């Protein structure tokens, strides 16, 4: 599995494009759609699914444009994430003058322990990591961890939004730290950490 990072224009959030030798790609979050399309056009691939780490505006704002280009794309999120996709208040898009409401029948709900085969022999495992937001999920594929905003090394977890919870954020952060030991960590903002050794990290939330 190859991982290509796109730094989005809104709050420099990350979109990760996952590809292999097949004709499909998988996304972790979606912001700016055009660089995703340009990258995949070169590779001759299309998007099969997008996995949301959480449903906040800077991680979802490209969803409508993405679906116009790849109408067969599936959406994976948590149960609260599905609710938030259908509410511009819950996903904060109304506060960015870009209201997003998506309630298509292509949404699949994930929960703790869900296993999704993305390509033969490659399974995505789901961990519920709420706190930063109620919809937060962390994904593990082999030794690759996608933590969204539930854990960004060196930064406090922001837990002051509606539907945030500071104690849940602390527990989720510590869980991801344990999960990420000696793995490759791909957070929702900032650089990736290859073979991350996170024993020096300490839990803080704000």
Backbone as ProteinMPNN parsed JSONL, in Angstrom:
{"seq_chain_A": "XXXXXXXXXXXXXXXXXXXXXXXXXXXXXXXXXXXXXXXXXXXXXXXXXXXXXXXXXXXXXXXXXXXXXXXXXXXXXXXXXXXXXXXXXXXXXXXXXXXXXXXXXXXXXXXXXXXXXXXXXXXXXXXXXXXXXXXXXXXXXXXXXXXXXXXXXXXXXXXXXXXXXXXXXXXXXXXXXXXXXXXXXXXXXXXXXXXXXXXXXXXXXX", "coords_chain_A": {"N_chain_A": [[0.84, -1.191, 0.0], [0.633, 2.14, -0.951], [1.072, 5.435, 0.247], [-0.046, 8.644, -0.171], [0.26, 11.982, 0.666], [-1.845, 14.799, 0.818], [-1.858, 18.192, 1.407], [-4.299, 20.171, 2.579], [-6.166, 23.183, 1.705], [-7.734, 24.367, 3.639], [-7.158, 25.071, 6.868], [-4.849, 23.553, 6.715], [-5.329, 20.781, 6.795], [-4.934, 17.204, 6.456], [-5.295, 15.07, 3.654], [-5.191, 11.694, 2.899], [-4.125, 9.587, 0.342], [-4.571, 6.377, -0.615], [-3.095, 3.79, -2.355], [-2.642, 0.862, -4.435], [-1.53, -1.777, -6.564], [-3.851, -2.105, -7.948], [-6.881, -0.826, -9.58], [-8.194, 0.99, -8.041], [-8.414, 3.639, -5.573], [-8.192, 4.612, -2.12], [-9.382, 6.928, 0.263], [-8.356, 8.792, 3.113], [-10.158, 10.955, 4.788], [-11.296, 14.033, 3.181], [-10.465, 16.942, 1.586], [-9.396, 19.317, -0.353], [-10.327, 18.623, -3.582], [-9.358, 18.713, -6.224], [-6.432, 18.325, -6.366], [-6.369, 15.653, -5.586], [-7.777, 14.385, -7.664], [-6.092, 15.041, -9.837], [-3.738, 13.678, -9.138], [-4.668, 11.01, -9.138], [-5.586, 10.72, -11.734], [-3.221, 10.683, -13.176], [-2.25, 8.274, -12.272], [-4.149, 6.609, -13.265], [-6.418, 5.788, -11.821], [-9.41, 5.432, -9.784], [-11.553, 6.676, -7.139], [-12.559, 4.534, -4.652], [-13.521, 4.507, -2.045], [-14.017, 6.646, 0.81], [-12.688, 7.17, 3.967], [-13.634, 8.587, 6.89], [-11.974, 10.3, 9.449], [-13.116, 11.949, 11.314], [-16.024, 14.049, 11.603], [-15.62, 16.953, 11.002], [-15.53, 20.212, 9.572], [-13.071, 20.855, 8.161], [-12.121, 18.404, 7.404], [-13.908, 17.227, 5.763], [-14.858, 18.825, 3.704], [-14.647, 18.528, 0.958], [-16.454, 16.641, 0.076], [-18.845, 16.781, -1.519], [-17.982, 17.618, -4.078], [-16.233, 15.53, -4.585], [-17.991, 13.349, -4.842], [-19.325, 14.056, -7.143], [-17.424, 13.579, -9.084], [-16.628, 10.956, -8.611], [-19.003, 9.043, -8.481], [-19.648, 6.492, -7.56], [-18.343, 6.132, -5.226], [-17.897, 5.019, -1.888], [-18.79, 5.951, 1.459], [-17.362, 5.972, 4.625], [-17.938, 6.092, 8.052], [-18.524, 6.915, 11.538], [-21.431, 6.154, 13.628], [-22.396, 8.536, 14.784], [-21.031, 10.201, 13.116], [-22.369, 9.824, 10.693], [-24.779, 11.047, 11.309], [-23.81, 13.644, 11.698], [-22.863, 14.315, 9.155], [-25.207, 14.883, 7.951], [-25.951, 17.298, 8.928], [-25.365, 20.639, 8.86], [-24.796, 22.133, 11.05], [-23.772, 20.352, 13.031], [-21.493, 19.438, 11.705], [-20.11, 21.742, 11.404], [-19.953, 23.212, 9.069], [-21.69, 25.265, 8.36], [-20.702, 27.444, 9.631], [-18.619, 28.2, 8.141], [-19.536, 29.32, 5.92], [-20.205, 27.522, 3.949], [-22.278, 25.442, 3.611], [-22.711, 22.044, 4.284], [-24.45, 19.187, 3.629], [-24.962, 15.839, 3.692], [-26.587, 12.954, 2.909], [-26.679, 10.565, 1.56], [-27.299, 7.21, 0.221], [-24.954, 5.87, 0.238], [-23.475, 5.698, 2.525], [-21.643, 4.032, 4.961], [-21.74, 2.675, 8.168], [-19.353, 2.542, 10.698], [-17.894, 0.84, 13.521], [-16.325, 0.238, 16.728], [-13.839, -2.161, 16.295], [-14.646, -2.93, 13.765], [-13.884, -4.426, 10.625], [-12.499, -3.916, 7.525], [-11.853, -5.047, 4.333], [-9.651, -3.609, 2.301], [-8.004, -4.024, 0.088], [-7.158, -7.176, -1.422], [-5.841, -9.154, 1.124], [-5.215, -7.001, 2.705], [-6.292, -5.387, 5.44], [-8.405, -3.022, 6.966], [-8.649, -1.803, 10.179], [-10.845, -0.696, 12.738], [-10.983, 1.759, 15.268], [-12.672, 3.238, 17.888], [-12.285, 6.51, 18.865], [-13.171, 8.806, 20.547], [-13.596, 12.232, 21.716], [-11.995, 14.572, 20.898], [-13.925, 14.977, 19.04], [-17.26, 13.694, 18.789], [-17.538, 11.913, 16.756], [-15.133, 10.684, 16.173], [-12.812, 8.444, 14.721], [-10.146, 6.092, 14.609], [-7.887, 4.587, 12.343], [-6.325, 1.541, 11.42], [-4.065, 0.036, 9.312], [-2.287, -2.635, 8.648], [0.872, -1.731, 9.619], [0.316, 0.932, 9.642], [-1.084, 3.839, 10.968], [-3.885, 5.915, 11.19], [-4.794, 8.762, 12.607], [-6.369, 11.035, 12.627], [-7.559, 13.971, 14.211], [-7.452, 13.135, 16.763], [-5.071, 12.475, 17.853], [-2.187, 14.194, 17.557], [1.118, 14.302, 17.346], [3.014, 16.143, 19.698], [1.181, 18.177, 20.0], [-1.548, 19.541, 21.87], [-4.637, 17.848, 22.376], [-7.472, 19.186, 21.028], [-10.346, 19.798, 22.77], [-12.645, 21.323, 23.032], [-14.801, 21.83, 21.496], [-18.346, 21.825, 20.549], [-19.839, 18.751, 21.447], [-17.399, 17.68, 22.085], [-15.207, 16.046, 24.474], [-13.277, 16.215, 27.246], [-12.176, 14.245, 28.947], [-12.65, 11.869, 27.539], [-11.098, 12.532, 25.318], [-8.529, 12.524, 26.411], [-8.256, 9.805, 27.147], [-8.527, 8.586, 24.628], [-6.345, 9.658, 23.275], [-4.18, 8.59, 24.759], [-4.645, 5.927, 24.21], [-4.18, 5.81, 21.441], [-1.497, 6.5, 21.398], [-0.356, 4.209, 22.565], [-1.164, 2.334, 20.661], [0.226, 3.224, 18.453], [2.894, 2.744, 18.806], [6.005, 2.157, 17.419], [4.869, 2.02, 14.915], [3.752, 3.398, 11.745], [2.685, 6.663, 11.785], [0.002, 8.662, 10.872], [-1.246, 11.648, 11.154], [-4.102, 13.962, 11.395], [-3.33, 16.523, 10.808], [-0.261, 18.075, 9.913], [3.046, 16.512, 9.711], [3.813, 13.102, 8.714], [4.82, 10.32, 10.765], [7.252, 8.059, 10.723], [7.695, 4.721, 11.669], [7.125, 5.283, 14.4], [8.18, 6.242, 17.598], [6.752, 6.677, 20.475], [7.089, 6.924, 23.206], [7.867, 9.04, 24.787], [5.829, 10.841, 24.834], [3.318, 12.771, 26.494], [0.108, 12.924, 28.01], [-2.13, 15.468, 27.178], [-4.859, 17.71, 27.103], [-6.938, 20.253, 25.665]], "CA_chain_A": [[0.0, 0.0, 0.0], [1.354, 3.412, -1.025], [0.326, 6.503, 0.901], [0.305, 9.964, -0.691], [-0.371, 13.011, 1.494], [-2.208, 16.086, 0.244], [-2.103, 19.206, 2.426], [-5.459, 20.915, 2.114], [-6.112, 24.637, 1.834], [-8.449, 24.778, 4.846], [-6.497, 24.689, 8.12], [-3.785, 22.59, 6.369], [-5.664, 19.397, 7.138], [-4.364, 16.194, 5.565], [-5.992, 13.975, 2.99], [-4.263, 10.629, 2.51], [-4.575, 8.789, -0.801], [-3.997, 5.049, -0.493], [-3.158, 3.063, -3.618], [-1.795, -0.313, -4.642], [-1.408, -2.065, -7.991], [-5.171, -2.18, -8.554], [-7.4, 0.355, -10.264], [-8.903, 1.861, -7.119], [-7.745, 4.307, -4.472], [-8.982, 4.861, -0.926], [-9.003, 8.187, 0.882], [-8.603, 9.104, 4.515], [-10.637, 12.337, 4.787], [-11.254, 14.691, 1.872], [-10.547, 18.396, 1.561], [-9.288, 19.788, -1.737], [-10.555, 17.486, -4.475], [-8.608, 18.804, -7.477], [-5.144, 17.61, -6.323], [-6.643, 14.209, -5.531], [-8.111, 13.961, -9.025], [-4.899, 15.143, -10.679], [-2.847, 12.58, -8.767], [-5.23, 9.721, -9.549], [-5.632, 10.674, -13.201], [-1.885, 10.254, -13.61], [-2.125, 6.857, -11.925], [-5.206, 5.843, -13.918], [-7.225, 5.167, -10.773], [-10.567, 6.158, -9.291], [-11.75, 6.533, -5.696], [-13.563, 3.541, -4.284], [-14.112, 4.821, -0.736], [-13.362, 7.606, 1.694], [-12.844, 6.856, 5.38], [-13.513, 9.815, 7.653], [-11.501, 10.199, 10.833], [-14.158, 12.63, 12.083], [-16.847, 14.889, 10.736], [-15.445, 18.391, 11.152], [-15.519, 20.816, 8.243], [-11.791, 20.824, 7.441], [-11.812, 17.031, 6.993], [-14.996, 16.694, 4.929], [-15.477, 19.831, 2.847], [-14.615, 18.144, -0.446], [-17.266, 15.453, -0.182], [-19.806, 16.947, -2.623], [-17.231, 17.608, -5.338], [-15.704, 14.17, -4.769], [-19.056, 12.471, -5.307], [-19.637, 14.405, -8.527], [-16.406, 12.978, -9.945], [-16.6, 9.508, -8.363], [-20.337, 8.819, -7.896], [-19.75, 5.155, -6.958], [-17.531, 6.131, -4.01], [-18.561, 4.745, -0.62], [-18.381, 6.781, 2.586], [-17.301, 5.233, 5.882], [-17.841, 6.953, 9.217], [-19.189, 6.375, 12.718], [-22.868, 6.413, 13.652], [-22.58, 9.969, 14.979], [-20.537, 10.822, 11.898], [-23.461, 9.81, 9.709], [-25.702, 12.108, 11.729], [-23.16, 14.944, 11.495], [-22.83, 14.59, 7.723], [-26.54, 15.348, 7.564], [-26.251, 18.521, 9.666], [-24.301, 21.632, 8.716], [-24.462, 22.61, 12.395], [-22.917, 19.376, 13.697], [-20.193, 19.327, 11.028], [-19.524, 23.09, 11.475], [-19.797, 23.837, 7.751], [-22.477, 26.494, 8.276], [-19.901, 28.538, 10.177], [-17.612, 28.5, 7.127], [-20.292, 29.791, 4.747], [-20.158, 26.457, 2.949], [-23.087, 24.4, 4.255], [-22.592, 20.689, 3.741], [-25.389, 18.174, 4.108], [-24.873, 14.642, 2.848], [-27.348, 11.847, 3.494], [-26.844, 9.556, 0.518], [-27.359, 5.811, 0.646], [-23.621, 5.282, 0.109], [-22.784, 5.822, 3.81], [-21.527, 2.813, 5.755], [-21.426, 3.005, 9.552], [-18.315, 1.727, 11.32], [-17.852, 0.862, 14.977], [-15.139, -0.385, 17.307], [-13.578, -3.525, 15.871], [-15.021, -3.194, 12.368], [-12.786, -4.811, 9.748], [-12.833, -3.704, 6.117], [-10.796, -5.444, 3.414], [-9.519, -2.561, 1.287], [-7.503, -4.779, -1.053], [-6.895, -8.536, -0.953], [-4.731, -9.298, 2.056], [-4.978, -5.755, 3.436], [-7.512, -5.139, 6.21], [-8.48, -1.807, 7.768], [-9.267, -2.041, 11.482], [-11.449, 0.538, 13.234], [-10.955, 2.025, 16.703], [-13.411, 4.43, 18.283], [-11.398, 7.363, 19.671], [-13.879, 10.072, 20.725], [-13.023, 13.232, 22.616], [-11.9, 15.755, 20.037], [-15.293, 15.035, 18.542], [-18.0, 12.464, 19.079], [-17.496, 11.031, 15.588], [-13.745, 10.347, 15.86], [-12.341, 7.081, 14.524], [-8.752, 5.879, 14.206], [-7.797, 3.437, 11.454], [-5.043, 0.832, 11.368], [-3.881, -0.879, 8.185], [-0.936, -3.152, 8.85], [1.583, -0.917, 10.597], [-0.014, 2.326, 9.381], [-2.138, 4.351, 11.835], [-4.445, 7.2, 10.778], [-5.368, 9.177, 13.881], [-7.162, 12.256, 12.545], [-7.176, 14.976, 15.198], [-7.473, 12.536, 18.098], [-3.689, 12.484, 18.338], [-1.18, 14.813, 16.702], [2.298, 14.397, 18.22], [3.509, 17.456, 20.056], [0.095, 19.14, 20.164], [-2.653, 19.174, 22.737], [-5.886, 17.491, 21.702], [-8.506, 20.191, 21.255], [-11.582, 19.164, 23.222], [-13.497, 22.433, 23.458], [-15.894, 21.983, 20.542], [-19.569, 21.085, 20.88], [-19.697, 17.292, 21.323], [-16.091, 17.237, 22.568], [-15.177, 15.599, 25.866], [-11.858, 16.236, 27.599], [-11.74, 12.959, 29.505], [-12.597, 10.939, 26.407], [-9.95, 12.909, 24.492], [-7.316, 12.04, 27.086], [-8.212, 8.344, 27.033], [-8.288, 8.234, 23.222], [-4.95, 10.022, 22.969], [-3.305, 7.579, 25.346], [-4.853, 4.679, 23.48], [-3.494, 5.896, 20.151], [-0.063, 6.45, 21.684], [0.005, 2.788, 22.721], [-1.393, 1.664, 19.384], [1.157, 3.727, 17.435], [4.286, 2.434, 19.112], [6.759, 1.49, 16.347], [4.101, 1.989, 13.67], [3.782, 4.647, 10.983], [1.564, 7.452, 12.26], [-0.444, 9.675, 9.918], [-2.269, 12.456, 11.833], [-4.984, 14.771, 10.571], [-2.591, 17.736, 10.453], [1.167, 17.929, 10.138], [3.804, 15.477, 9.03], [3.73, 11.703, 9.123], [5.9, 9.84, 11.629], [7.522, 6.692, 10.274], [8.195, 3.891, 12.773], [7.037, 6.273, 15.468], [8.439, 5.83, 18.962], [6.023, 7.745, 21.167], [7.14, 6.705, 24.643], [8.114, 10.289, 25.501], [4.652, 11.696, 24.805], [2.498, 12.852, 27.706], [-1.249, 13.276, 27.632], [-2.696, 16.768, 27.507], [-5.99, 18.138, 26.288], [-7.321, 21.652, 25.892]], "C_chain_A": [[0.879, 1.247, 0.0], [0.462, 4.515, -0.472], [0.844, 7.846, 0.402], [-0.458, 11.012, 0.107], [-0.64, 14.274, 0.681], [-2.511, 17.043, 1.393], [-3.188, 20.141, 1.903], [-5.354, 22.41, 2.417], [-6.829, 25.15, 3.077], [-7.752, 24.198, 6.071], [-5.39, 23.65, 7.912], [-4.077, 21.19, 6.895], [-5.053, 18.461, 6.101], [-5.446, 15.322, 4.945], [-4.931, 12.957, 2.596], [-4.893, 9.799, 1.397], [-3.839, 7.463, -0.75], [-4.186, 4.294, -1.797], [-2.322, 1.79, -3.548], [-1.727, -0.545, -6.145], [-2.753, -2.114, -8.706], [-5.636, -0.853, -9.12], [-8.089, 1.346, -9.34], [-7.973, 2.496, -6.1], [-8.736, 4.472, -3.326], [-8.471, 6.138, -0.282], [-9.24, 8.144, 2.388], [-8.889, 10.597, 4.566], [-10.544, 12.943, 3.386], [-11.46, 16.197, 2.043], [-10.553, 18.867, 0.123], [-9.354, 18.601, -2.699], [-9.644, 17.518, -5.698], [-7.244, 18.115, -7.41], [-5.303, 16.102, -6.213], [-6.909, 13.689, -6.934], [-6.881, 13.986, -9.929], [-3.932, 13.999, -10.401], [-3.37, 11.248, -9.295], [-5.376, 9.604, -11.057], [-4.297, 10.208, -13.762], [-1.713, 8.756, -13.389], [-3.16, 5.987, -12.628], [-6.117, 5.135, -12.939], [-8.429, 6.039, -10.436], [-10.747, 5.858, -7.802], [-12.873, 5.542, -5.417], [-14.257, 3.895, -2.98], [-13.314, 5.914, -0.05], [-13.706, 7.231, 3.127], [-12.614, 8.148, 6.17], [-12.991, 9.531, 9.058], [-12.469, 10.893, 11.778], [-14.856, 13.625, 11.162], [-16.777, 16.34, 11.218], [-15.155, 18.97, 9.769], [-14.208, 20.625, 7.488], [-11.381, 19.431, 6.99], [-12.857, 16.449, 6.045], [-15.404, 17.613, 3.787], [-15.441, 19.498, 1.355], [-15.601, 17.074, -0.844], [-18.206, 15.622, -1.379], [-19.105, 16.933, -3.979], [-16.667, 16.223, -5.623], [-16.764, 13.251, -5.359], [-19.505, 12.796, -6.73], [-18.684, 13.7, -9.496], [-16.419, 11.459, -9.84], [-17.928, 9.094, -7.713], [-20.518, 7.445, -7.256], [-18.987, 5.05, -5.64], [-18.395, 5.864, -2.778], [-17.966, 5.639, 0.466], [-18.444, 5.953, 3.854], [-17.098, 6.216, 7.032], [-18.521, 6.255, 10.393], [-20.691, 6.674, 12.664], [-23.149, 7.9, 13.878], [-22.058, 10.733, 13.759], [-21.589, 10.871, 10.816], [-24.472, 10.904, 10.032], [-25.112, 13.485, 11.426], [-23.033, 15.301, 10.02], [-24.152, 15.185, 7.235], [-26.93, 16.654, 8.265], [-25.109, 19.515, 9.524], [-23.945, 22.292, 10.042], [-23.49, 21.66, 13.08], [-21.55, 19.266, 13.029], [-19.496, 20.677, 10.865], [-19.439, 23.801, 10.121], [-20.593, 25.135, 7.626], [-21.681, 27.706, 8.763], [-18.75, 28.923, 9.237], [-18.258, 28.992, 5.832], [-20.23, 28.794, 3.594], [-20.97, 25.276, 3.473], [-23.014, 23.066, 3.522], [-23.612, 19.795, 4.422], [-25.3, 16.999, 3.149], [-25.585, 13.497, 3.557], [-27.62, 10.764, 2.464], [-26.854, 8.143, 1.064], [-26.017, 5.098, 0.498], [-22.824, 5.384, 1.395], [-22.825, 4.492, 4.545], [-21.064, 3.181, 7.165], [-20.425, 1.997, 10.119], [-18.415, 1.831, 12.839], [-16.563, 0.185, 15.44], [-15.013, -1.835, 16.845], [-14.01, -3.866, 14.46], [-13.769, -3.484, 11.547], [-13.254, -4.675, 8.303], [-11.646, -4.127, 5.269], [-10.715, -4.404, 2.301], [-8.955, -3.113, -0.015], [-7.236, -6.189, -0.543], [-5.655, -8.602, -0.063], [-4.433, -8.064, 2.884], [-6.281, -5.338, 4.106], [-7.379, -3.849, 7.008], [-9.256, -2.122, 9.038], [-9.69, -0.707, 12.086], [-11.376, 0.596, 14.759], [-11.753, 3.297, 16.97], [-12.555, 5.247, 19.242], [-12.035, 8.74, 19.859], [-13.14, 11.006, 21.683], [-12.866, 14.549, 21.897], [-13.261, 16.034, 19.408], [-15.961, 13.697, 18.804], [-17.888, 11.446, 17.955], [-16.124, 10.401, 15.335], [-13.48, 8.84, 15.793], [-10.857, 7.12, 14.179], [-8.702, 4.59, 13.399], [-6.387, 2.848, 11.494], [-5.056, -0.122, 10.187], [-2.454, -1.39, 8.264], [-0.244, -2.374, 9.948], [1.357, 0.58, 10.37], [-1.232, 2.74, 10.203], [-2.575, 5.725, 11.34], [-5.293, 7.721, 11.935], [-6.244, 10.411, 13.799], [-6.644, 13.308, 13.508], [-7.22, 14.434, 16.616], [-6.084, 12.431, 18.704], [-2.78, 13.045, 17.258], [0.049, 15.025, 17.567], [2.749, 15.837, 18.45], [2.449, 18.506, 20.275], [-0.932, 18.618, 21.161], [-3.866, 18.794, 21.89], [-6.918, 18.549, 22.044], [-9.816, 19.478, 21.592], [-12.542, 20.205, 23.757], [-14.622, 22.713, 22.465], [-17.191, 21.434, 21.131], [-19.356, 19.598, 20.562], [-18.268, 16.803, 21.555], [-16.219, 16.777, 24.015], [-13.72, 15.432, 26.272], [-11.367, 14.899, 28.148], [-11.668, 11.89, 28.414], [-11.389, 11.233, 25.52], [-8.654, 12.406, 25.104], [-7.172, 10.531, 26.925], [-7.899, 7.922, 25.593], [-6.852, 8.523, 22.83], [-3.987, 8.982, 23.507], [-3.446, 6.241, 24.635], [-4.099, 4.687, 22.16], [-1.983, 5.882, 20.334], [0.399, 4.998, 21.82], [-0.098, 2.058, 21.392], [-0.312, 2.005, 18.363], [2.608, 3.337, 17.674], [4.927, 1.598, 17.996], [5.937, 1.239, 15.082], [4.348, 3.288, 12.904], [2.519, 5.425, 11.316], [1.262, 8.583, 11.284], [-1.57, 10.486, 10.57], [-3.065, 13.314, 10.871], [-4.394, 16.093, 10.14], [-1.116, 17.46, 10.698], [1.759, 16.716, 9.449], [3.48, 14.084, 9.537], [4.959, 11.352, 9.959], [6.116, 8.361, 11.324], [8.226, 5.926, 11.387], [8.265, 4.723, 14.043], [7.288, 5.63, 16.825], [7.892, 6.927, 19.863], [6.086, 7.603, 22.686], [7.346, 7.993, 25.43], [6.884, 11.182, 25.558], [3.907, 11.635, 26.134], [1.125, 13.378, 27.319], [-1.674, 14.654, 28.109], [-3.868, 17.032, 26.572], [-6.273, 19.597, 26.587], [-8.707, 21.9, 25.34]], "O_chain_A": [[1.762, 1.393, 0.846], [-0.748, 4.524, -0.697], [2.029, 8.15, 0.536], [-1.682, 10.942, 0.214], [0.228, 14.755, -0.048], [-3.332, 16.735, 2.257], [-2.998, 20.82, 0.895], [-4.568, 22.841, 3.261], [-6.556, 26.264, 3.524], [-7.754, 22.985, 6.284], [-5.035, 22.938, 8.852], [-3.182, 20.499, 7.381], [-4.698, 18.884, 5.001], [-6.385, 14.895, 5.617], [-3.898, 13.312, 2.029], [-6.041, 9.366, 1.497], [-2.612, 7.43, -0.834], [-5.306, 4.169, -2.291], [-1.422, 1.66, -2.719], [-1.854, 0.403, -6.92], [-2.798, -2.16, -9.936], [-4.888, 0.123, -9.141], [-8.521, 2.412, -9.778], [-6.899, 1.976, -5.799], [-9.95, 4.472, -3.527], [-7.269, 6.403, -0.281], [-10.199, 7.538, 2.867], [-7.982, 11.413, 4.407], [-9.82, 12.445, 2.524], [-12.476, 16.655, 2.567], [-11.584, 18.824, -0.548], [-8.53, 17.689, -2.631], [-9.201, 16.468, -6.164], [-6.915, 17.369, -8.333], [-4.455, 15.354, -6.699], [-6.34, 12.679, -7.348], [-6.656, 13.053, -10.699], [-3.372, 13.417, -11.33], [-2.606, 10.449, -9.836], [-5.298, 8.503, -11.603], [-4.254, 9.428, -14.714], [-1.112, 8.058, -14.207], [-3.063, 4.76, -12.594], [-6.547, 4.009, -13.189], [-8.465, 7.226, -10.76], [-10.168, 4.908, -7.274], [-13.996, 5.705, -5.895], [-15.446, 3.62, -2.816], [-12.118, 6.088, -0.285], [-14.869, 7.004, 3.458], [-11.53, 8.729, 6.122], [-13.49, 8.652, 9.76], [-12.625, 10.471, 12.923], [-14.351, 13.987, 10.1], [-17.739, 16.878, 11.766], [-14.601, 18.29, 8.906], [-14.22, 20.273, 6.309], [-10.396, 19.284, 6.266], [-12.716, 15.319, 5.577], [-16.23, 17.218, 2.963], [-16.143, 20.134, 0.569], [-15.595, 16.634, -1.994], [-18.35, 14.695, -2.176], [-19.587, 16.305, -4.922], [-16.627, 15.792, -6.775], [-16.48, 12.467, -6.265], [-20.005, 11.925, -7.441], [-19.083, 13.281, -10.583], [-16.247, 10.756, -10.836], [-17.965, 8.822, -6.513], [-21.454, 7.252, -6.48], [-18.986, 3.995, -5.007], [-19.488, 6.414, -2.644], [-16.801, 6.03, 0.402], [-19.453, 5.305, 4.131], [-16.204, 7.061, 6.991], [-19.031, 5.143, 10.256], [-21.159, 7.364, 11.759], [-24.037, 8.465, 13.241], [-22.587, 11.79, 13.413], [-21.69, 11.862, 10.094], [-24.958, 11.599, 9.14], [-25.815, 14.382, 10.958], [-23.089, 16.48, 9.668], [-24.197, 15.898, 6.233], [-28.086, 17.072, 8.21], [-24.006, 19.268, 10.012], [-22.904, 22.941, 10.15], [-22.492, 22.101, 13.649], [-20.551, 19.026, 13.707], [-18.424, 20.758, 10.265], [-18.894, 24.903, 10.049], [-20.207, 26.018, 6.86], [-21.945, 28.84, 8.363], [-18.002, 29.861, 9.514], [-17.61, 29.069, 4.788], [-20.205, 29.174, 2.424], [-20.407, 24.217, 3.752], [-23.226, 22.981, 2.312], [-23.628, 19.669, 5.646], [-25.533, 17.142, 1.949], [-25.222, 13.122, 4.672], [-28.669, 10.119, 2.493], [-26.473, 7.898, 2.209], [-25.943, 3.875, 0.616], [-21.611, 5.179, 1.376], [-23.887, 3.899, 4.731], [-20.095, 3.923, 7.325], [-20.616, 0.784, 10.036], [-18.959, 2.799, 13.369], [-15.813, -0.368, 14.636], [-15.943, -2.63, 16.981], [-13.768, -4.98, 13.997], [-12.725, -2.865, 11.749], [-14.273, -5.245, 7.91], [-10.541, -3.621, 5.461], [-11.606, -4.325, 1.456], [-9.382, -2.713, -1.098], [-7.1, -6.381, 0.666], [-4.571, -8.164, -0.447], [-3.499, -8.069, 3.685], [-7.251, -4.981, 3.436], [-6.356, -3.613, 7.651], [-10.372, -2.639, 8.987], [-8.981, 0.292, 11.962], [-11.666, -0.383, 15.448], [-11.519, 4.323, 16.331], [-12.146, 4.757, 20.295], [-11.495, 9.738, 19.381], [-12.191, 10.612, 22.36], [-13.522, 15.534, 22.237], [-13.679, 17.184, 19.269], [-15.288, 12.689, 19.017], [-18.114, 10.255, 18.168], [-15.969, 9.653, 14.37], [-13.868, 8.078, 16.678], [-10.377, 8.057, 13.541], [-9.385, 3.618, 13.723], [-5.395, 3.571, 11.59], [-5.935, -0.976, 10.068], [-1.513, -0.651, 7.977], [-0.712, -2.353, 11.086], [2.13, 1.403, 10.86], [-2.276, 2.091, 10.153], [-1.74, 6.598, 11.099], [-6.371, 7.196, 12.212], [-6.82, 10.811, 14.811], [-5.436, 13.519, 13.615], [-7.044, 15.188, 17.573], [-5.935, 12.314, 19.921], [-2.621, 12.457, 16.189], [0.016, 15.872, 18.46], [2.848, 16.633, 17.517], [2.764, 19.62, 20.694], [-1.153, 17.412, 21.277], [-4.086, 19.356, 20.817], [-7.207, 18.784, 23.217], [-10.324, 18.671, 20.813], [-13.174, 20.012, 24.796], [-15.317, 23.721, 22.582], [-17.159, 20.67, 22.096], [-18.768, 19.245, 19.54], [-17.952, 15.651, 21.26], [-17.203, 17.075, 24.693], [-13.006, 14.602, 25.708], [-10.255, 14.474, 27.838], [-10.725, 11.1, 28.377], [-10.732, 10.315, 25.029], [-7.778, 11.916, 24.392], [-6.092, 10.036, 26.603], [-7.102, 7.011, 25.367], [-6.218, 7.73, 22.135], [-3.082, 8.54, 22.799], [-2.468, 5.509, 24.478], [-3.457, 3.701, 21.796], [-1.265, 5.313, 19.512], [1.423, 4.61, 21.257], [0.773, 1.261, 21.04], [0.028, 1.184, 17.511], [3.461, 3.581, 16.821], [4.47, 0.502, 17.673], [6.262, 0.362, 14.282], [5.071, 4.166, 13.373], [1.411, 4.916, 11.152], [2.145, 9.358, 10.917], [-2.726, 10.063, 10.544], [-2.753, 13.39, 9.683], [-4.894, 16.723, 9.208], [-0.766, 16.692, 11.595], [1.084, 15.996, 8.713], [2.947, 13.906, 10.633], [5.999, 12.005, 9.866], [5.269, 7.521, 11.63], [9.205, 6.394, 11.969], [9.315, 4.848, 14.673], [6.69, 4.608, 17.161], [8.503, 7.987, 19.997], [5.212, 8.117, 23.384], [7.033, 8.042, 26.62], [6.893, 12.189, 26.267], [3.87, 10.603, 26.803], [1.001, 14.187, 26.4], [-1.589, 14.967, 29.297], [-3.863, 16.628, 25.409], [-5.892, 20.113, 27.638], [-9.216, 23.017, 25.43]]}, "name": "protein", "num_of_chains": 1, "seq": "XXXXXXXXXXXXXXXXXXXXXXXXXXXXXXXXXXXXXXXXXXXXXXXXXXXXXXXXXXXXXXXXXXXXXXXXXXXXXXXXXXXXXXXXXXXXXXXXXXXXXXXXXXXXXXXXXXXXXXXXXXXXXXXXXXXXXXXXXXXXXXXXXXXXXXXXXXXXXXXXXXXXXXXXXXXXXXXXXXXXXXXXXXXXXXXXXXXXXXXXXXXXXX"}
